[in-house]
Amino acid sequence: MYYLLSTNIVLQRFSISSSLQSSKSLLEKGNKATAFYLQSRASQVFDIDIHPAAVIGKGVLMDHATGLVIGETATVGDGCSHFS
């Protein structure tokens, strides 16, 4: 049971990270509609709202990030940890 739970948590974090990177890349390429659609779906599925224009540093840990909101002008530095 532990392995199923830990695998689910890791996959969820990976999915959140990859959707954020994808929406950020789409926004930078000028495809705003698709970027915001992807961000909106990720927000609905994972209950975490990170604007594609937010600056997220390397090695950021968002443990139990349910309900987390990071706005367009926010900057999260390298190595930052968020526990909620």
C-alpha positions as protocol buffer text, in pm:
chain_id: "A"
residue {
  index: 1
  type: MET
  ca { x: 0 y: 0 z: 0 }
}
residue {
  index: 2
  type: TYR
  ca { x: 285 y: 240 z: 87 }
}
residue {
  index: 3
  type: TYR
  ca { x: 439 y: 199 z: -258 }
}
residue {
  index: 4
  type: LEU
  ca { x: 111 y: 279 z: -432 }
}
residue {
  index: 5
  type: LEU
  ca { x: 66 y: 592 z: -222 }
}
residue {
  index: 6
  type: SER
  ca { x: 423 y: 716 z: -270 }
}
residue {
  index: 7
  type: THR
  ca { x: 407 y: 647 z: -645 }
}
residue {
  index: 8
  type: ASN
  ca { x: 84 y: 845 z: -671 }
}
residue {
  index: 9
  type: ILE
  ca { x: 238 y: 1140 z: -484 }
}
residue {
  index: 10
  type: VAL
  ca { x: 550 y: 1140 z: -705 }
}
residue {
  index: 11
  type: LEU
  ca { x: 344 y: 1116 z: -1025 }
}
residue {
  index: 12
  type: GLN
  ca { x: 118 y: 1400 z: -910 }
}
residue {
  index: 13
  type: ARG
  ca { x: 419 y: 1624 z: -842 }
}
residue {
  index: 14
  type: PHE
  ca { x: 564 y: 1533 z: -1181 }
}
residue {
  index: 15
  type: SER
  ca { x: 233 y: 1610 z: -1352 }
}
residue {
  index: 16
  type: ILE
  ca { x: 206 y: 1949 z: -1182 }
}
residue {
  index: 17
  type: SER
  ca { x: 565 y: 2035 z: -1273 }
}
residue {
  index: 18
  type: SER
  ca { x: 531 y: 1926 z: -1635 }
}
residue {
  index: 19
  type: SER
  ca { x: 200 y: 2111 z: -1684 }
}
residue {
  index: 20
  type: LEU
  ca { x: 357 y: 2426 z: -1538 }
}
residue {
  index: 21
  type: GLN
  ca { x: 658 y: 2400 z: -1768 }
}
residue {
  index: 22
  type: SER
  ca { x: 438 y: 2332 z: -2069 }
}
residue {
  index: 23
  type: SER
  ca { x: 205 y: 2625 z: -2003 }
}
residue {
  index: 24
  type: LYS
  ca { x: 504 y: 2854 z: -1938 }
}
residue {
  index: 25
  type: SER
  ca { x: 663 y: 2748 z: -2268 }
}
residue {
  index: 26
  type: LEU
  ca { x: 337 y: 2802 z: -2458 }
}
residue {
  index: 27
  type: LEU
  ca { x: 297 y: 3148 z: -2303 }
}
residue {
  index: 28
  type: GLU
  ca { x: 654 y: 3246 z: -2398 }
}
residue {
  index: 29
  type: LYS
  ca { x: 587 y: 3136 z: -2758 }
}
residue {
  index: 30
  type: GLY
  ca { x: 280 y: 3360 z: -2773 }
}
residue {
  index: 31
  type: ASN
  ca { x: 18 y: 3085 z: -2754 }
}
residue {
  index: 32
  type: LYS
  ca { x: -174 y: 3242 z: -2465 }
}
residue {
  index: 33
  type: ALA
  ca { x: -507 y: 3063 z: -2515 }
}
residue {
  index: 34
  type: THR
  ca { x: -355 y: 2716 z: -2497 }
}
residue {
  index: 35
  type: ALA
  ca { x: -125 y: 2813 z: -2209 }
}
residue {
  index: 36
  type: PHE
  ca { x: -412 y: 2941 z: -1998 }
}
residue {
  index: 37
  type: TYR
  ca { x: -633 y: 2644 z: -2090 }
}
residue {
  index: 38
  type: LEU
  ca { x: -361 y: 2403 z: -1973 }
}
residue {
  index: 39
  type: GLN
  ca { x: -310 y: 2605 z: -1655 }
}
residue {
  index: 40
  type: SER
  ca { x: -685 y: 2606 z: -1593 }
}
residue {
  index: 41
  type: ARG
  ca { x: -713 y: 2228 z: -1634 }
}
residue {
  index: 42
  type: ALA
  ca { x: -417 y: 2172 z: -1402 }
}
residue {
  index: 43
  type: SER
  ca { x: -583 y: 2400 z: -1148 }
}
residue {
  index: 44
  type: GLN
  ca { x: -906 y: 2198 z: -1167 }
}
residue {
  index: 45
  type: VAL
  ca { x: -737 y: 1858 z: -1147 }
}
residue {
  index: 46
  type: PHE
  ca { x: -470 y: 1928 z: -884 }
}
residue {
  index: 47
  type: ASP
  ca { x: -628 y: 2218 z: -690 }
}
residue {
  index: 48
  type: ILE
  ca { x: -314 y: 2427 z: -732 }
}
residue {
  index: 49
  type: ASP
  ca { x: -309 y: 2757 z: -922 }
}
residue {
  index: 50
  type: ILE
  ca { x: 28 y: 2871 z: -1058 }
}
residue {
  index: 51
  type: HIS
  ca { x: 21 y: 3143 z: -1324 }
}
residue {
  index: 52
  type: PRO
  ca { x: 234 y: 3053 z: -1629 }
}
residue {
  index: 53
  type: ALA
  ca { x: 419 y: 3388 z: -1606 }
}
residue {
  index: 54
  type: ALA
  ca { x: 527 y: 3331 z: -1243 }
}
residue {
  index: 55
  type: VAL
  ca { x: 901 y: 3284 z: -1196 }
}
residue {
  index: 56
  type: ILE
  ca { x: 969 y: 2950 z: -1025 }
}
residue {
  index: 57
  type: GLY
  ca { x: 1330 y: 2873 z: -933 }
}
residue {
  index: 58
  type: LYS
  ca { x: 1516 y: 2544 z: -956 }
}
residue {
  index: 59
  type: GLY
  ca { x: 1479 y: 2278 z: -689 }
}
residue {
  index: 60
  type: VAL
  ca { x: 1151 y: 2412 z: -551 }
}
residue {
  index: 61
  type: LEU
  ca { x: 958 y: 2174 z: -323 }
}
residue {
  index: 62
  type: MET
  ca { x: 583 y: 2221 z: -290 }
}
residue {
  index: 63
  type: ASP
  ca { x: 477 y: 1952 z: -45 }
}
residue {
  index: 64
  type: HIS
  ca { x: 98 y: 1907 z: -14 }
}
residue {
  index: 65
  type: ALA
  ca { x: 42 y: 2211 z: -233 }
}
residue {
  index: 66
  type: THR
  ca { x: -336 y: 2175 z: -238 }
}
residue {
  index: 67
  type: GLY
  ca { x: -492 y: 2521 z: -246 }
}
residue {
  index: 68
  type: LEU
  ca { x: -163 y: 2694 z: -329 }
}
residue {
  index: 69
  type: VAL
  ca { x: -194 y: 3008 z: -544 }
}
residue {
  index: 70
  type: ILE
  ca { x: 110 y: 3172 z: -707 }
}
residue {
  index: 71
  type: GLY
  ca { x: 26 y: 3483 z: -908 }
}
residue {
  index: 72
  type: GLU
  ca { x: 162 y: 3634 z: -1227 }
}
residue {
  index: 73
  type: THR
  ca { x: 410 y: 3870 z: -1056 }
}
residue {
  index: 74
  type: ALA
  ca { x: 534 y: 3620 z: -795 }
}
residue {
  index: 75
  type: THR
  ca { x: 893 y: 3497 z: -778 }
}
residue {
  index: 76
  type: VAL
  ca { x: 980 y: 3176 z: -593 }
}
residue {
  index: 77
  type: GLY
  ca { x: 1356 y: 3148 z: -543 }
}
residue {
  index: 78
  type: ASP
  ca { x: 1586 y: 2852 z: -600 }
}
residue {
  index: 79
  type: GLY
  ca { x: 1568 y: 2581 z: -334 }
}
residue {
  index: 80
  type: CYS
  ca { x: 1252 y: 2719 z: -176 }
}
residue {
  index: 81
  type: SER
  ca { x: 1030 y: 2477 z: 19 }
}
residue {
  index: 82
  type: HIS
  ca { x: 658 y: 2528 z: 74 }
}
residue {
  index: 83
  type: PHE
  ca { x: 476 y: 2317 z: 331 }
}
residue {
  index: 84
  type: SER
  ca { x: 105 y: 2372 z: 379 }
}
